[in-house]
Amino acid sequence: MSTTTHSMNLTATTHRAVYGIVGGLAGGVVFGLLMAMMDMIGMVAQLVGSSSAAVGWIVHLAISAFIGASFAVLLGSLAKTLVPAALVGMGYGVVWWVLGALLIMPAQLGMPVFELNTTAWQSLMGHLLFGLVLGIVYSVLARREHD
């Protein structure tokens, strides 16, 4: 691979990751507002040993940015147009609901894992909304680059 081709691939990947981060942050704000209304942001802060809502927001948005970047790198090629991007984003939201809300977070906090209760179903709705916003924002930004 030539240096120019490698640089172009690296630049394209970097752009996709940035679009994913922006999409993840947008989805994170929307989901975070829902979590704040349900007094759940403090639980996110507990992941790092805090109970502060500000710390909860920082942790939540950092996780959201990471998930957005990973979406872009892993699935960005499937999310070039709006409808597929929204659906792929929602699917990715479900994956992170299972990994994050049902497994990692409860395990980290000493709670039962894979417990399907009212809070878990509300969390699924939040993760679907997160994925929807992530997919749409990613698609709009990626499409603007090619227009």
Secondary structure, 3 states (H helix, E strand, C coil): CCHHHHHHHHHHHHHHHHHHHHHHHHHHHHHHHHHHHCCCHHHHHHHHCCCCHHHHHHHHHHHHHHHHHHHHHHHHHHCCCHHHHHHHHHHHHHHHHHHHHHHHHHHHCCCCCCCCCHHHHHHHHHHHHHHHHHHHHHHHHHHHHHC
